[in-house]
Amino acid sequence: MNVETIEKRTNRSVSGGEDITEGEKLLYELAAQVQDGEVIVEFRTGEKESTFHLAEGSLAGNGCPVYAIEYRSADEDEEEGASSVRRVPANGENSTIVNVSYADSADSVKRWRKKIGLLVLHLPADYDDARRVFMDWNRHLSEHARVIIYHGEQPELIRLLEDCLGNLGDFTTELRTGTLAVIRVDECTHHWIINSREIGVCRLCGRVRNFKKIMKEANSAGMRQRRAATSSRKKKKAASSN
């Protein structure tokens, strides 16, 4: 990964007490709570202000590395005056805390090995694209991770949030502020009480799931996968016969 060196700034700093938004304060606070040994990942499209607040919050907490996956070409020029945050250990030497990758989400996630304690997503407005990015990174979340989704009021992202919080989802809502939605991994070990209509209620946390709908959706997904596999085999067979 390329390294973006970030200098502490004198304006709009959370720790400095300047006038900031609730969303910026939230980024700072949640980044500060990420546990030692975990990392912060932000999928962004050029926005650097949010990265600054994540890095500043991390420095106030456990100093967890911040990885910004930026969706743009690697040879695109850096903007003038890009802000950055440096970590300054006791010996006075500077070490970087923010790492920026210019590969896209799908390419970056293939090589990913670290546990993510905080995932920040500036998602595309298209539902399928947004869901693909979310599912790419979902499997790398720690058991108590949080996910911040920007522009959660947009219809396609509302639909994605409903997926995360619904029958097949493993997340619960933590809070909403402005255009930000914060969800977290559901930590409950569910004990389901299922009625005759196949509606289950967890006796520990009260979460409700429609198991009949879950089976229907799972069967539908399996059928789509089988159709895709069949189509792929036919294409390979046709290509080999030519």
C-alpha positions as CSV (number, residue, x, y, z in Angstrom):
1,M,0.0,0.0,0.0
2,N,1.0,3.6,-0.6
3,V,1.5,5.6,2.6
4,E,-0.2,8.9,3.0
5,T,1.6,11.0,5.7
6,I,-0.8,13.1,7.5
7,E,0.2,16.2,9.5
8,K,-1.9,17.3,12.5
9,R,-3.8,20.4,11.7
10,T,-4.8,23.4,13.8
11,N,-8.4,23.7,12.4
12,R,-11.4,21.4,12.9
13,S,-9.6,19.1,15.3
14,V,-11.9,17.1,17.7
15,S,-9.2,17.0,20.4
16,G,-8.6,20.7,20.0
17,G,-12.2,21.5,20.8
18,E,-12.9,23.3,17.5
19,D,-16.4,23.7,16.0
20,I,-17.1,20.3,14.4
21,T,-20.1,18.3,13.3
22,E,-21.8,15.5,15.2
23,G,-20.7,13.1,12.5
24,E,-17.0,14.2,12.8
25,K,-17.2,13.7,16.5
26,L,-18.7,10.3,16.1
27,L,-15.9,9.2,13.8
28,Y,-13.3,10.3,16.4
29,E,-15.1,8.6,19.3
30,L,-15.7,5.3,17.6
31,A,-12.1,5.2,16.2
32,A,-10.8,5.8,19.8
33,Q,-12.7,2.7,21.0
34,V,-11.2,0.2,18.5
35,Q,-9.4,-2.5,20.4
36,D,-5.7,-3.0,20.3
37,G,-4.7,-5.5,17.5
38,E,-7.6,-4.5,15.3
39,V,-7.6,-1.9,12.4
40,I,-9.9,0.8,11.0
41,V,-10.8,0.5,7.3
42,E,-12.5,3.3,5.3
43,F,-13.8,2.8,1.8
44,R,-13.8,6.3,0.3
45,T,-14.1,8.2,-2.9
46,G,-11.6,11.0,-2.5
47,E,-12.9,12.4,0.8
48,K,-10.0,13.0,3.2
49,E,-11.7,14.9,6.0
50,S,-13.2,11.8,7.5
51,T,-9.9,10.0,7.4
52,F,-8.3,12.8,9.4
53,H,-10.9,12.4,12.2
54,L,-10.6,8.6,12.2
55,A,-6.8,8.9,12.5
56,E,-7.1,11.6,15.2
57,G,-9.5,9.3,17.2
58,S,-7.2,6.3,16.8
59,L,-4.3,8.3,18.2
60,A,-6.4,9.2,21.2
61,G,-7.2,5.5,21.7
62,N,-5.0,2.5,21.0
63,G,-3.2,3.9,17.9
64,C,-4.8,1.3,15.6
65,P,-3.8,1.6,11.9
66,V,-6.2,3.3,9.6
67,Y,-6.5,1.9,6.0
68,A,-8.2,4.1,3.5
69,I,-9.3,2.2,0.3
70,E,-9.7,4.9,-2.3
71,Y,-11.7,4.2,-5.4
72,R,-9.6,5.9,-8.1
73,S,-6.7,5.1,-10.4
74,A,-3.2,4.7,-8.9
75,D,-1.7,7.3,-11.2
76,E,-4.2,10.0,-10.4
77,D,-2.4,13.0,-8.9
78,E,-2.8,13.8,-5.2
79,E,-4.7,16.9,-4.3
80,E,-2.7,19.9,-3.2
81,G,-2.7,20.4,0.6
82,A,-3.9,17.0,1.6
83,S,-4.1,16.8,5.4
84,S,-2.5,14.0,7.4
85,V,-1.9,12.8,10.9
86,R,1.4,11.6,12.3
87,R,1.9,9.3,15.2
88,V,4.7,10.6,17.5
89,P,6.1,8.0,19.9
90,A,8.1,8.9,23.0
91,N,11.4,8.8,21.2
92,G,10.3,11.7,19.0
93,E,10.4,9.7,15.7
94,N,7.5,9.9,13.4
95,S,5.7,6.8,12.3
96,T,2.7,6.8,9.9
97,I,-0.7,5.6,11.0
98,V,-2.7,6.1,7.8
99,N,-2.2,3.8,4.8
100,V,-3.9,4.6,1.5
101,S,-4.6,2.1,-1.2
102,Y,-5.7,3.1,-4.7
103,A,-6.9,-0.3,-5.7
104,D,-10.7,-0.9,-5.7
105,S,-12.6,-2.7,-3.0
106,A,-12.7,-6.1,-4.6
107,D,-9.0,-6.1,-5.4
108,S,-8.0,-5.0,-1.9
109,V,-10.2,-7.4,0.0
110,K,-8.6,-10.5,-1.8
111,R,-5.4,-9.9,0.0
112,W,-6.8,-8.7,3.3
113,R,-5.8,-10.6,6.5
114,K,-6.4,-8.1,9.4
115,K,-9.3,-8.1,11.8
116,I,-11.4,-4.9,11.4
117,G,-12.8,-3.2,14.5
118,L,-14.3,-0.2,12.6
119,L,-15.5,-0.2,9.0
120,V,-16.4,3.2,7.4
121,L,-18.3,3.0,4.1
122,H,-18.9,5.8,1.6
123,L,-20.9,3.5,-0.6
124,P,-22.0,3.9,-4.2
125,A,-25.7,4.7,-4.6
126,D,-26.4,1.6,-6.7
127,Y,-27.8,-1.2,-4.4
128,D,-25.9,-4.1,-6.1
129,D,-22.6,-2.2,-6.0
130,A,-23.1,-1.1,-2.4
131,R,-24.1,-4.7,-1.3
132,R,-21.0,-6.1,-3.1
133,V,-18.7,-3.8,-1.2
134,F,-20.4,-4.5,2.1
135,M,-20.2,-8.3,1.6
136,D,-16.6,-8.1,0.5
137,W,-15.5,-6.6,3.9
138,N,-18.1,-8.1,6.2
139,R,-16.2,-11.4,6.7
140,H,-13.2,-9.5,8.0
141,L,-15.1,-7.8,10.9
142,S,-14.2,-8.6,14.5
143,E,-16.9,-10.1,16.7
144,H,-17.6,-6.7,18.2
145,A,-17.0,-4.5,15.2
146,R,-19.0,-1.4,14.2
147,V,-19.9,-0.3,10.7
148,I,-20.5,3.4,9.7
149,I,-22.5,3.8,6.5
150,Y,-22.6,7.3,5.0
151,H,-25.7,8.6,3.2
152,G,-27.9,6.0,5.0
153,E,-31.0,8.0,4.1
154,Q,-30.7,7.2,0.4
155,P,-33.3,4.6,-0.8
156,E,-30.8,2.1,-2.1
157,L,-28.7,2.3,1.1
158,I,-31.9,2.0,3.3
159,R,-32.5,-1.2,1.4
160,L,-29.0,-2.4,2.3
161,L,-29.5,-1.5,5.9
162,E,-32.7,-3.5,6.0
163,D,-30.8,-6.5,4.7
164,C,-28.2,-6.1,7.4
165,L,-30.8,-5.7,10.2
166,G,-33.4,-8.1,8.8
167,N,-33.9,-11.9,8.7
168,L,-30.6,-12.8,7.1
169,G,-28.6,-10.0,8.8
170,D,-26.2,-10.3,11.7
171,F,-26.3,-6.6,12.7
172,T,-28.1,-4.4,15.1
173,T,-28.7,-0.6,14.9
174,E,-26.5,1.4,17.3
175,L,-27.5,4.9,16.3
176,R,-28.1,7.4,13.5
177,T,-26.9,11.0,13.3
178,G,-27.4,13.2,10.3
179,T,-26.7,11.1,7.2
180,L,-24.7,8.5,9.1
181,A,-26.0,5.1,10.2
182,V,-24.0,3.0,12.7
183,I,-24.6,-0.7,13.0
184,R,-22.7,-3.3,14.9
185,V,-22.2,-7.0,14.8
186,D,-25.0,-8.8,16.8
187,E,-23.1,-10.3,19.8
188,C,-26.1,-12.3,21.1
189,T,-25.8,-16.1,21.0
190,H,-29.5,-16.5,20.0
191,H,-31.8,-19.0,21.6
192,W,-34.8,-19.1,19.3
193,I,-38.4,-19.9,20.3
194,I,-40.1,-20.7,17.0
195,N,-43.9,-20.7,16.7
196,S,-46.1,-22.7,14.2
197,R,-45.8,-19.9,11.6
198,E,-42.0,-20.4,11.8
199,I,-41.5,-17.0,13.4
200,G,-38.6,-17.1,15.9
201,V,-38.1,-14.8,18.9
202,C,-34.7,-14.9,20.7
203,R,-35.5,-15.3,24.4
204,L,-32.3,-13.5,25.3
205,C,-32.4,-10.3,23.2
206,G,-35.9,-10.3,21.7
207,R,-34.7,-10.3,18.1
208,V,-37.4,-11.6,15.6
209,R,-36.7,-13.7,12.5
210,N,-38.9,-15.2,9.9
211,F,-37.4,-18.6,9.4
212,K,-39.8,-19.5,6.6
213,K,-38.6,-16.5,4.7
214,I,-35.0,-17.3,5.5
215,M,-35.3,-20.8,3.9
216,K,-37.1,-19.3,0.9
217,E,-34.4,-16.7,0.3
218,A,-31.6,-19.3,0.9
219,N,-33.2,-21.7,-1.7
220,S,-33.6,-18.8,-4.1
221,A,-29.9,-17.8,-3.7
222,G,-28.8,-21.4,-4.1
223,M,-30.8,-21.7,-7.4
224,R,-29.2,-18.5,-8.7
225,Q,-25.8,-20.0,-7.9
226,R,-26.6,-23.2,-9.7
227,R,-27.9,-21.4,-12.7
228,A,-24.7,-19.3,-12.8
229,A,-22.5,-22.4,-12.5
230,T,-24.4,-24.1,-15.3
231,S,-24.1,-21.1,-17.5
232,S,-20.4,-20.9,-16.8
233,R,-19.9,-24.6,-17.7
234,K,-21.8,-24.2,-21.0
235,K,-19.7,-21.2,-22.0
236,K,-16.5,-23.0,-21.2
237,K,-17.7,-26.0,-23.2
238,A,-18.7,-23.8,-26.1
239,A,-15.3,-22.0,-26.0
240,S,-13.3,-25.3,-26.0
241,S,-15.2,-26.7,-28.9
242,N,-14.4,-23.7,-31.1
